[in-house]
Amino acid sequence: MDANPPQTTVTVHPPGPDGARPVTAGDRKLGVAHRIEDLVKFLRHVGLDDIEIEETDLIEWQGGGPESWDAL
């Protein structure tokens, strides 16, 4: 686990052609999420394991919220 949680908002970018969503924290790439479980794993890795994904201000959803995992 990363000892320093991100100081910036975690951004879940819009789904790509395959529905996968890049995830970043500032300029740091956390990975590509194919489903909500992937996002949870990335958040745990940076020390954000006790947040309500749908209700937190720490996540910026672009191109759809937590229910959007289909290709655009």
PDB file with SEQRES, HELIX, SHEET and CRYST1 records, atoms N, CA, C and O in Angstrom:
SEQRES   1 A   72  MET ASP ALA ASN PRO PRO GLN THR THR VAL THR VAL HIS          
SEQRES   2 A   72  PRO PRO GLY PRO ASP GLY ALA ARG PRO VAL THR ALA GLY          
SEQRES   3 A   72  ASP ARG LYS LEU GLY VAL ALA HIS ARG ILE GLU ASP LEU          
SEQRES   4 A   72  VAL LYS PHE LEU ARG HIS VAL GLY LEU ASP ASP ILE GLU          
SEQRES   5 A   72  ILE GLU GLU THR ASP LEU ILE GLU TRP GLN GLY GLY GLY          
SEQRES   6 A   72  PRO GLU SER TRP ASP ALA LEU                                  
HELIX    1 AA1 ILE A   36  HIS A   45  1                                  10    
SHEET    1 AA1 4 ARG A  28  ALA A  33  0                                        
SHEET    2 AA1 4 ARG A  21  ALA A  25 -1                                        
SHEET    3 AA1 4 VAL A  10  VAL A  12 -1                                        
SHEET    4 AA1 4 ILE A  59  TRP A  61  1                                        
CRYST1    1.000    1.000    1.000  90.00  90.00  90.00 P 1           1          
ATOM      1  N   MET A   1       0.842  -1.172   0.000  1.00  0.00           N  
ATOM      2  CA  MET A   1       0.000   0.000   0.000  1.00  0.00           C  
ATOM      3  C   MET A   1       0.886   1.233   0.000  1.00  0.00           C  
ATOM      4  O   MET A   1       1.922   1.259   0.664  1.00  0.00           O  
ATOM      5  N   ASP A   2       0.484   2.249  -0.739  1.00  0.00           N  
ATOM      6  CA  ASP A   2       1.190   3.507  -0.814  1.00  0.00           C  
ATOM      7  C   ASP A   2       1.014   4.249   0.505  1.00  0.00           C  
ATOM      8  O   ASP A   2      -0.114   4.439   0.959  1.00  0.00           O  
ATOM      9  N   ALA A   3       2.101   4.667   1.120  1.00  0.00           N  
ATOM     10  CA  ALA A   3       2.028   5.344   2.413  1.00  0.00           C  
ATOM     11  C   ALA A   3       1.495   6.762   2.281  1.00  0.00           C  
ATOM     12  O   ALA A   3       1.089   7.360   3.277  1.00  0.00           O  
ATOM     13  N   ASN A   4       1.487   7.307   1.080  1.00  0.00           N  
ATOM     14  CA  ASN A   4       1.017   8.663   0.857  1.00  0.00           C  
ATOM     15  C   ASN A   4      -0.201   8.682  -0.049  1.00  0.00           C  
ATOM     16  O   ASN A   4      -0.056   8.634  -1.271  1.00  0.00           O  
ATOM     17  N   PRO A   5      -1.409   8.750   0.527  1.00  0.00           N  
ATOM     18  CA  PRO A   5      -2.600   8.827  -0.309  1.00  0.00           C  
ATOM     19  C   PRO A   5      -2.540  10.045  -1.221  1.00  0.00           C  
ATOM     20  O   PRO A   5      -1.892  11.037  -0.886  1.00  0.00           O  
ATOM     21  N   PRO A   6      -3.207   9.980  -2.366  1.00  0.00           N  
ATOM     22  CA  PRO A   6      -3.149  11.103  -3.299  1.00  0.00           C  
ATOM     23  C   PRO A   6      -3.680  12.373  -2.651  1.00  0.00           C  
ATOM     24  O   PRO A   6      -4.678  12.340  -1.931  1.00  0.00           O  
ATOM     25  N   GLN A   7      -3.011  13.489  -2.909  1.00  0.00           N  
ATOM     26  CA  GLN A   7      -3.430  14.775  -2.376  1.00  0.00           C  
ATOM     27  C   GLN A   7      -4.433  15.448  -3.307  1.00  0.00           C  
ATOM     28  O   GLN A   7      -5.046  16.452  -2.944  1.00  0.00           O  
ATOM     29  N   THR A   8      -4.598  14.901  -4.491  1.00  0.00           N  
ATOM     30  CA  THR A   8      -5.538  15.457  -5.453  1.00  0.00           C  
ATOM     31  C   THR A   8      -6.701  14.503  -5.643  1.00  0.00           C  
ATOM     32  O   THR A   8      -6.685  13.370  -5.162  1.00  0.00           O  
ATOM     33  N   THR A   9      -7.678  14.970  -6.334  1.00  0.00           N  
ATOM     34  CA  THR A   9      -8.843  14.159  -6.633  1.00  0.00           C  
ATOM     35  C   THR A   9      -8.472  12.998  -7.549  1.00  0.00           C  
ATOM     36  O   THR A   9      -7.666  13.152  -8.467  1.00  0.00           O  
ATOM     37  N   VAL A  10      -9.060  11.848  -7.295  1.00  0.00           N  
ATOM     38  CA  VAL A  10      -8.920  10.705  -8.197  1.00  0.00           C  
ATOM     39  C   VAL A  10      -9.917  10.916  -9.322  1.00  0.00           C  
ATOM     40  O   VAL A  10     -11.102  11.143  -9.075  1.00  0.00           O  
ATOM     41  N   THR A  11      -9.440  10.843 -10.557  1.00  0.00           N  
ATOM     42  CA  THR A  11     -10.298  11.054 -11.719  1.00  0.00           C  
ATOM     43  C   THR A  11     -10.531   9.729 -12.425  1.00  0.00           C  
ATOM     44  O   THR A  11      -9.590   9.016 -12.773  1.00  0.00           O  
ATOM     45  N   VAL A  12     -11.808   9.414 -12.631  1.00  0.00           N  
ATOM     46  CA  VAL A  12     -12.192   8.259 -13.437  1.00  0.00           C  
ATOM     47  C   VAL A  12     -12.618   8.838 -14.783  1.00  0.00           C  
ATOM     48  O   VAL A  12     -13.662   9.481 -14.897  1.00  0.00           O  
ATOM     49  N   HIS A  13     -11.800   8.601 -15.788  1.00  0.00           N  
ATOM     50  CA  HIS A  13     -12.000   9.195 -17.112  1.00  0.00           C  
ATOM     51  C   HIS A  13     -13.114   8.465 -17.872  1.00  0.00           C  
ATOM     52  O   HIS A  13     -13.514   7.364 -17.491  1.00  0.00           O  
ATOM     53  N   PRO A  14     -13.610   9.084 -18.946  1.00  0.00           N  
ATOM     54  CA  PRO A  14     -14.690   8.458 -19.713  1.00  0.00           C  
ATOM     55  C   PRO A  14     -14.296   7.081 -20.245  1.00  0.00           C  
ATOM     56  O   PRO A  14     -13.119   6.812 -20.486  1.00  0.00           O  
ATOM     57  N   PRO A  15     -15.295   6.211 -20.424  1.00  0.00           N  
ATOM     58  CA  PRO A  15     -15.022   4.879 -20.979  1.00  0.00           C  
ATOM     59  C   PRO A  15     -14.451   4.978 -22.392  1.00  0.00           C  
ATOM     60  O   PRO A  15     -14.858   5.830 -23.182  1.00  0.00           O  
ATOM     61  N   GLY A  16     -13.504   4.093 -22.695  1.00  0.00           N  
ATOM     62  CA  GLY A  16     -12.956   4.004 -24.036  1.00  0.00           C  
ATOM     63  C   GLY A  16     -13.818   3.095 -24.893  1.00  0.00           C  
ATOM     64  O   GLY A  16     -14.911   2.712 -24.477  1.00  0.00           O  
ATOM     65  N   PRO A  17     -13.350   2.745 -26.072  1.00  0.00           N  
ATOM     66  CA  PRO A  17     -14.111   1.904 -26.991  1.00  0.00           C  
ATOM     67  C   PRO A  17     -14.509   0.549 -26.399  1.00  0.00           C  
ATOM     68  O   PRO A  17     -15.528  -0.025 -26.783  1.00  0.00           O  
ATOM     69  N   ASP A  18     -13.699   0.040 -25.463  1.00  0.00           N  
ATOM     70  CA  ASP A  18     -14.006  -1.259 -24.859  1.00  0.00           C  
ATOM     71  C   ASP A  18     -14.723  -1.122 -23.512  1.00  0.00           C  
ATOM     72  O   ASP A  18     -14.994  -2.127 -22.854  1.00  0.00           O  
ATOM     73  N   GLY A  19     -15.030   0.104 -23.099  1.00  0.00           N  
ATOM     74  CA  GLY A  19     -15.708   0.339 -21.835  1.00  0.00           C  
ATOM     75  C   GLY A  19     -14.773   0.565 -20.663  1.00  0.00           C  
ATOM     76  O   GLY A  19     -15.219   0.938 -19.578  1.00  0.00           O  
ATOM     77  N   ALA A  20     -13.472   0.341 -20.867  1.00  0.00           N  
ATOM     78  CA  ALA A  20     -12.494   0.533 -19.793  1.00  0.00           C  
ATOM     79  C   ALA A  20     -12.289   2.018 -19.533  1.00  0.00           C  
ATOM     80  O   ALA A  20     -12.360   2.835 -20.451  1.00  0.00           O  
ATOM     81  N   ARG A  21     -12.031   2.362 -18.257  1.00  0.00           N  
ATOM     82  CA  ARG A  21     -11.891   3.757 -17.851  1.00  0.00           C  
ATOM     83  C   ARG A  21     -10.536   3.987 -17.185  1.00  0.00           C  
ATOM     84  O   ARG A  21     -10.251   3.394 -16.145  1.00  0.00           O  
ATOM     85  N   PRO A  22      -9.697   4.846 -17.778  1.00  0.00           N  
ATOM     86  CA  PRO A  22      -8.435   5.194 -17.133  1.00  0.00           C  
ATOM     87  C   PRO A  22      -8.712   5.893 -15.796  1.00  0.00           C  
ATOM     88  O   PRO A  22      -9.690   6.627 -15.656  1.00  0.00           O  
ATOM     89  N   VAL A  23      -7.836   5.651 -14.823  1.00  0.00           N  
ATOM     90  CA  VAL A  23      -7.978   6.241 -13.494  1.00  0.00           C  
ATOM     91  C   VAL A  23      -6.664   6.929 -13.150  1.00  0.00           C  
ATOM     92  O   VAL A  23      -5.595   6.325 -13.241  1.00  0.00           O  
ATOM     93  N   THR A  24      -6.749   8.203 -12.752  1.00  0.00           N  
ATOM     94  CA  THR A  24      -5.563   8.972 -12.395  1.00  0.00           C  
ATOM     95  C   THR A  24      -5.776   9.700 -11.070  1.00  0.00           C  
ATOM     96  O   THR A  24      -6.905   9.907 -10.624  1.00  0.00           O  
ATOM     97  N   ALA A  25      -4.659  10.080 -10.456  1.00  0.00           N  
ATOM     98  CA  ALA A  25      -4.669  10.958  -9.287  1.00  0.00           C  
ATOM     99  C   ALA A  25      -3.660  12.051  -9.607  1.00  0.00           C  
ATOM    100  O   ALA A  25      -2.452  11.846  -9.484  1.00  0.00           O  
ATOM    101  N   GLY A  26      -4.149  13.194 -10.012  1.00  0.00           N  
ATOM    102  CA  GLY A  26      -3.263  14.242 -10.521  1.00  0.00           C  
ATOM    103  C   GLY A  26      -2.620  13.752 -11.802  1.00  0.00           C  
ATOM    104  O   GLY A  26      -3.317  13.329 -12.725  1.00  0.00           O  
ATOM    105  N   ASP A  27      -1.301  13.804 -11.867  1.00  0.00           N  
ATOM    106  CA  ASP A  27      -0.563  13.322 -13.042  1.00  0.00           C  
ATOM    107  C   ASP A  27      -0.220  11.845 -12.944  1.00  0.00           C  
ATOM    108  O   ASP A  27       0.350  11.279 -13.876  1.00  0.00           O  
ATOM    109  N   ARG A  28      -0.559  11.221 -11.836  1.00  0.00           N  
ATOM    110  CA  ARG A  28      -0.212   9.811 -11.594  1.00  0.00           C  
ATOM    111  C   ARG A  28      -1.270   8.881 -12.166  1.00  0.00           C  
ATOM    112  O   ARG A  28      -2.450   8.993 -11.834  1.00  0.00           O  
ATOM    113  N   LYS A  29      -0.847   7.965 -13.023  1.00  0.00           N  
ATOM    114  CA  LYS A  29      -1.750   6.957 -13.584  1.00  0.00           C  
ATOM    115  C   LYS A  29      -1.889   5.813 -12.590  1.00  0.00           C  
ATOM    116  O   LYS A  29      -0.895   5.201 -12.198  1.00  0.00           O  
ATOM    117  N   LEU A  30      -3.125   5.525 -12.180  1.00  0.00           N  
ATOM    118  CA  LEU A  30      -3.365   4.435 -11.238  1.00  0.00           C  
ATOM    119  C   LEU A  30      -3.682   3.130 -11.945  1.00  0.00           C  
ATOM    120  O   LEU A  30      -3.466   2.054 -11.388  1.00  0.00           O  
ATOM    121  N   GLY A  31      -4.193   3.213 -13.170  1.00  0.00           N  
ATOM    122  CA  GLY A  31      -4.517   2.011 -13.930  1.00  0.00           C  
ATOM    123  C   GLY A  31      -5.729   2.236 -14.806  1.00  0.00           C  
ATOM    124  O   GLY A  31      -6.209   3.360 -14.953  1.00  0.00           O  
ATOM    125  N   VAL A  32      -6.215   1.155 -15.385  1.00  0.00           N  
ATOM    126  CA  VAL A  32      -7.408   1.182 -16.233  1.00  0.00           C  
ATOM    127  C   VAL A  32      -8.434   0.241 -15.610  1.00  0.00           C  
ATOM    128  O   VAL A  32      -8.189  -0.956 -15.458  1.00  0.00           O  
ATOM    129  N   ALA A  33      -9.577   0.801 -15.257  1.00  0.00           N  
ATOM    130  CA  ALA A  33     -10.634   0.021 -14.611  1.00  0.00           C  
ATOM    131  C   ALA A  33     -11.634  -0.479 -15.651  1.00  0.00           C  
ATOM    132  O   ALA A  33     -12.101   0.279 -16.501  1.00  0.00           O  
ATOM    133  N   HIS A  34     -11.949  -1.761 -15.564  1.00  0.00           N  
ATOM    134  CA  HIS A  34     -12.947  -2.364 -16.439  1.00  0.00           C  
ATOM    135  C   HIS A  34     -14.285  -2.515 -15.722  1.00  0.00           C  
ATOM    136  O   HIS A  34     -15.314  -2.778 -16.345  1.00  0.00           O  
ATOM    137  N   ARG A  35     -14.251  -2.346 -14.410  1.00  0.00           N  
ATOM    138  CA  ARG A  35     -15.463  -2.448 -13.590  1.00  0.00           C  
ATOM    139  C   ARG A  35     -15.163  -1.789 -12.249  1.00  0.00           C  
ATOM    140  O   ARG A  35     -14.012  -1.463 -11.958  1.00  0.00           O  
ATOM    141  N   ILE A  36     -16.175  -1.599 -11.449  1.00  0.00           N  
ATOM    142  CA  ILE A  36     -16.046  -0.900 -10.171  1.00  0.00           C  
ATOM    143  C   ILE A  36     -15.049  -1.590  -9.243  1.00  0.00           C  
ATOM    144  O   ILE A  36     -14.362  -0.917  -8.475  1.00  0.00           O  
ATOM    145  N   GLU A  37     -14.959  -2.908  -9.298  1.00  0.00           N  
ATOM    146  CA  GLU A  37     -14.017  -3.642  -8.450  1.00  0.00           C  
ATOM    147  C   GLU A  37     -12.563  -3.254  -8.743  1.00  0.00           C  
ATOM    148  O   GLU A  37     -11.729  -3.219  -7.839  1.00  0.00           O  
ATOM    149  N   ASP A  38     -12.272  -2.967 -10.010  1.00  0.00           N  
ATOM    150  CA  ASP A  38     -10.924  -2.513 -10.367  1.00  0.00           C  
ATOM    151  C   ASP A  38     -10.632  -1.167  -9.717  1.00  0.00           C  
ATOM    152  O   ASP A  38      -9.542  -0.952  -9.188  1.00  0.00           O  
ATOM    153  N   LEU A  39     -11.601  -0.266  -9.757  1.00  0.00           N  
ATOM    154  CA  LEU A  39     -11.433   1.039  -9.137  1.00  0.00           C  
ATOM    155  C   LEU A  39     -11.173   0.900  -7.642  1.00  0.00           C  
ATOM    156  O   LEU A  39     -10.293   1.569  -7.100  1.00  0.00           O  
ATOM    157  N   VAL A  40     -11.931   0.039  -6.975  1.00  0.00           N  
ATOM    158  CA  VAL A  40     -11.749  -0.189  -5.538  1.00  0.00           C  
ATOM    159  C   VAL A  40     -10.318  -0.652  -5.261  1.00  0.00           C  
ATOM    160  O   VAL A  40      -9.701  -0.214  -4.290  1.00  0.00           O  
ATOM    161  N   LYS A  41      -9.793  -1.528  -6.103  1.00  0.00           N  
ATOM    162  CA  LYS A  41      -8.428  -2.029  -5.939  1.00  0.00           C  
ATOM    163  C   LYS A  41      -7.412  -0.891  -6.074  1.00  0.00           C  
ATOM    164  O   LYS A  41      -6.465  -0.809  -5.292  1.00  0.00           O  
ATOM    165  N   PHE A  42      -7.605  -0.022  -7.057  1.00  0.00           N  
ATOM    166  CA  PHE A  42      -6.690   1.107  -7.243  1.00  0.00           C  
ATOM    167  C   PHE A  42      -6.744   2.044  -6.039  1.00  0.00           C  
ATOM    168  O   PHE A  42      -5.712   2.532  -5.578  1.00  0.00           O  
ATOM    169  N   LEU A  43      -7.951   2.290  -5.534  1.00  0.00           N  
ATOM    170  CA  LEU A  43      -8.102   3.179  -4.386  1.00  0.00           C  
ATOM    171  C   LEU A  43      -7.420   2.607  -3.144  1.00  0.00           C  
ATOM    172  O   LEU A  43      -6.781   3.338  -2.388  1.00  0.00           O  
ATOM    173  N   ARG A  44      -7.556   1.314  -2.942  1.00  0.00           N  
ATOM    174  CA  ARG A  44      -6.879   0.664  -1.809  1.00  0.00           C  
ATOM    175  C   ARG A  44      -5.373   0.812  -1.914  1.00  0.00           C  
ATOM    176  O   ARG A  44      -4.687   1.042  -0.917  1.00  0.00           O  
ATOM    177  N   HIS A  45      -4.869   0.677  -3.123  1.00  0.00           N  
ATOM    178  CA  HIS A  45      -3.423   0.762  -3.352  1.00  0.00           C  
ATOM    179  C   HIS A  45      -2.866   2.128  -2.943  1.00  0.00           C  
ATOM    180  O   HIS A  45      -1.704   2.225  -2.549  1.00  0.00           O  
ATOM    181  N   VAL A  46      -3.675   3.174  -3.033  1.00  0.00           N  
ATOM    182  CA  VAL A  46      -3.214   4.520  -2.661  1.00  0.00           C  
ATOM    183  C   VAL A  46      -3.737   4.941  -1.296  1.00  0.00           C  
ATOM    184  O   VAL A  46      -3.667   6.118  -0.944  1.00  0.00           O  
ATOM    185  N   GLY A  47      -4.264   3.988  -0.519  1.00  0.00           N  
ATOM    186  CA  GLY A  47      -4.661   4.281   0.856  1.00  0.00           C  
ATOM    187  C   GLY A  47      -6.066   4.798   1.041  1.00  0.00           C  
ATOM    188  O   GLY A  47      -6.395   5.310   2.110  1.00  0.00           O  
ATOM    189  N   LEU A  48      -6.904   4.679   0.029  1.00  0.00           N  
ATOM    190  CA  LEU A  48      -8.298   5.139   0.124  1.00  0.00           C  
ATOM    191  C   LEU A  48      -9.226   3.930   0.129  1.00  0.00           C  
ATOM    192  O   LEU A  48      -9.973   3.704  -0.823  1.00  0.00           O  
ATOM    193  N   ASP A  49      -9.171   3.160   1.205  1.00  0.00           N  
ATOM    194  CA  ASP A  49      -9.952   1.928   1.221  1.00  0.00           C  
ATOM    195  C   ASP A  49     -11.241   2.014   2.028  1.00  0.00           C  
ATOM    196  O   ASP A  49     -11.995   1.042   2.068  1.00  0.00           O  
ATOM    197  N   ASP A  50     -11.515   3.128   2.663  1.00  0.00           N  
ATOM    198  CA  ASP A  50     -12.735   3.256   3.454  1.00  0.00           C  
ATOM    199  C   ASP A  50     -13.600   4.425   2.992  1.00  0.00           C  
ATOM    200  O   ASP A  50     -14.077   5.211   3.811  1.00  0.00           O  
ATOM    201  N   ILE A  51     -13.801   4.537   1.680  1.00  0.00           N  
ATOM    202  CA  ILE A  51     -14.643   5.626   1.186  1.00  0.00           C  
ATOM    203  C   ILE A  51     -15.851   5.058   0.455  1.00  0.00           C  
ATOM    204  O   ILE A  51     -15.810   3.955  -0.090  1.00  0.00           O  
ATOM    205  N   GLU A  52     -16.919   5.833   0.458  1.00  0.00           N  
ATOM    206  CA  GLU A  52     -18.124   5.481  -0.304  1.00  0.00           C  
ATOM    207  C   GLU A  52     -17.931   6.009  -1.722  1.00  0.00           C  
ATOM    208  O   GLU A  52     -18.018   7.215  -1.956  1.00  0.00           O  
ATOM    209  N   ILE A  53     -17.673   5.124  -2.651  1.00  0.00           N  
ATOM    210  CA  ILE A  53     -17.323   5.514  -4.013  1.00  0.00           C  
ATOM    211  C   ILE A  53     -18.378   6.419  -4.653  1.00  0.00           C  
ATOM    212  O   ILE A  53     -18.034   7.394  -5.321  1.00  0.00           O  
ATOM    213  N   GLU A  54     -19.645   6.104  -4.455  1.00  0.00           N  
ATOM    214  CA  GLU A  54     -20.703   6.870  -5.102  1.00  0.00           C  
ATOM    215  C   GLU A  54     -20.950   8.223  -4.441  1.00  0.00           C  
ATOM    216  O   GLU A  54     -21.592   9.088  -5.037  1.00  0.00           O  
ATOM    217  N   GLU A  55     -20.449   8.423  -3.215  1.00  0.00           N  
ATOM    218  CA  GLU A  55     -20.794   9.630  -2.467  1.00  0.00           C  
ATOM    219  C   GLU A  55     -19.620  10.527  -2.110  1.00  0.00           C  
ATOM    220  O   GLU A  55     -19.829  11.604  -1.552  1.00  0.00           O  
ATOM    221  N   THR A  56     -18.409  10.127  -2.409  1.00  0.00           N  
ATOM    222  CA  THR A  56     -17.246  10.909  -2.002  1.00  0.00           C  
ATOM    223  C   THR A  56     -16.947  12.050  -2.969  1.00  0.00           C  
ATOM    224  O   THR A  56     -17.232  11.967  -4.163  1.00  0.00           O  
ATOM    225  N   ASP A  57     -16.368  13.111  -2.425  1.00  0.00           N  
ATOM    226  CA  ASP A  57     -15.887  14.218  -3.261  1.00  0.00           C  
ATOM    227  C   ASP A  57     -14.453  13.975  -3.724  1.00  0.00           C  
ATOM    228  O   ASP A  57     -13.896  14.789  -4.461  1.00  0.00           O  
ATOM    229  N   LEU A  58     -13.849  12.861  -3.297  1.00  0.00           N  
ATOM    230  CA  LEU A  58     -12.474  12.553  -3.672  1.00  0.00           C  
ATOM    231  C   LEU A  58     -12.368  11.948  -5.067  1.00  0.00           C  
ATOM    232  O   LEU A  58     -11.267  11.806  -5.600  1.00  0.00           O  
ATOM    233  N   ILE A  59     -13.509  11.588  -5.664  1.00  0.00           N  
ATOM    234  CA  ILE A  59     -13.507  10.998  -7.004  1.00  0.00           C  
ATOM    235  C   ILE A  59     -14.261  11.917  -7.951  1.00  0.00           C  
ATOM    236  O   ILE A  59     -15.396  12.313  -7.685  1.00  0.00           O  
ATOM    237  N   GLU A  60     -13.612  12.248  -9.060  1.00  0.00           N  
ATOM    238  CA  GLU A  60     -14.254  13.027 -10.124  1.00  0.00           C  
ATOM    239  C   GLU A  60     -14.603  12.051 -11.251  1.00  0.00           C  
ATOM    240  O   GLU A  60     -13.723  11.425 -11.843  1.00  0.00           O  
ATOM    241  N   TRP A  61     -15.884  11.937 -11.532  1.00  0.00           N  
ATOM    242  CA  TRP A  61     -16.361  11.035 -12.586  1.00  0.00           C  
ATOM    243  C   TRP A  61     -16.535  11.826 -13.875  1.00  0.00           C  
ATOM    244  O   TRP A  61     -17.276  12.809 -13.902  1.00  0.00           O  
ATOM    245  N   GLN A  62     -15.869  11.413 -14.932  1.00  0.00           N  
ATOM    246  CA  GLN A  62     -16.002  12.048 -16.241  1.00  0.00           C  
ATOM    247  C   GLN A  62     -16.636  11.055 -17.199  1.00  0.00           C  
ATOM    248  O   GLN A  62     -16.264   9.882 -17.222  1.00  0.00           O  
ATOM    249  N   GLY A  63     -17.579  11.517 -17.979  1.00  0.00           N  
ATOM    250  CA  GLY A  63     -18.213  10.644 -18.968  1.00  0.00           C  
ATOM    251  C   GLY A  63     -19.143   9.621 -18.355  1.00  0.00           C  
ATOM    252  O   GLY A  63     -19.342   8.554 -18.936  1.00  0.00           O  
ATOM    253  N   GLY A  64     -19.713   9.907 -17.212  1.00  0.00           N  
ATOM    254  CA  GLY A  64     -20.634   8.995 -16.548  1.00  0.00           C  
ATOM    255  C   GLY A  64     -20.149   8.651 -15.149  1.00  0.00           C  
ATOM    256  O   GLY A  64     -18.957   8.732 -14.855  1.00  0.00           O  
ATOM    257  N   GLY A  65     -21.076   8.272 -14.301  1.00  0.00           N  
ATOM    258  CA  GLY A  65     -20.758   7.953 -12.918  1.00  0.00           C  
ATOM    259  C   GLY A  65     -20.359   6.508 -12.709  1.00  0.00           C  
ATOM    260  O   GLY A  65     -19.938   5.825 -13.643  1.00  0.00           O  
ATOM    261  N   PRO A  66     -20.496   6.046 -11.467  1.00  0.00           N  
ATOM    262  CA  PRO A  66     -20.058   4.700 -11.112  1.00  0.00           C  
ATOM    263  C   PRO A  66     -20.807   3.575 -11.809  1.00  0.00           C  
ATOM    264  O   PRO A  66     -20.377   2.423 -11.765  1.00  0.00           O  
ATOM    265  N   GLU A  67     -21.917   3.896 -12.448  1.00  0.00           N  
ATOM    266  CA  GLU A  67     -22.687   2.872 -13.149  1.00  0.00           C  
ATOM    267  C   GLU A  67     -22.303   2.765 -14.634  1.00  0.00           C  
ATOM    268  O   GLU A  67     -22.822   1.903 -15.343  1.00  0.00           O  
ATOM    269  N   SER A  68     -21.398   3.633 -15.108  1.00  0.00           N  
ATOM    270  CA  SER A  68     -21.068   3.696 -16.538  1.00  0.00           C  
ATOM    271  C   SER A  68     -19.780   2.942 -16.856  1.00  0.00           C  
ATOM    272  O   SER A  68     -18.681   3.449 -16.633  1.00  0.00           O  
ATOM    273  N   TRP A  69     -19.928   1.748 -17.371  1.00  0.00           N  
ATOM    274  CA  TRP A  69     -18.768   0.927 -17.757  1.00  0.00           C  
ATOM    275  C   TRP A  69     -18.916   0.398 -19.164  1.00  0.00           C  
ATOM    276  O   TRP A  69     -18.239  -0.561 -19.534  1.00  0.00           O  
ATOM    277  N   ASP A  70     -19.785   1.001 -19.960  1.00  0.00           N  
ATOM    278  CA  ASP A  70     -19.978   0.583 -21.337  1.00  0.00           C  
ATOM    279  C   ASP A  70     -19.238   1.538 -22.267  1.00  0.00           C  
ATOM    280  O   ASP A  70     -19.006   2.698 -21.927  1.00  0.00           O  
ATOM    281  N   ALA A  71     -18.878   1.047 -23.420  1.00  0.00           N  
ATOM    282  CA  ALA A  71     -18.198   1.866 -24.410  1.00  0.00           C  
ATOM    283  C   ALA A  71     -19.093   3.017 -24.828  1.00  0.00           C  
ATOM    284  O   ALA A  71     -20.317   2.892 -24.867  1.00  0.00           O  
ATOM    285  N   LEU A  72     -18.459   4.143 -25.142  1.00  0.00           N  
ATOM    286  CA  LEU A  72     -19.221   5.304 -25.616  1.00  0.00           C  
ATOM    287  C   LEU A  72     -19.571   5.155 -27.064  1.00  0.00           C  
ATOM    288  O   LEU A  72     -20.213   6.034 -27.639  1.00  0.00           O  
TER     289      LEU A  72                                                      
END                                                                             
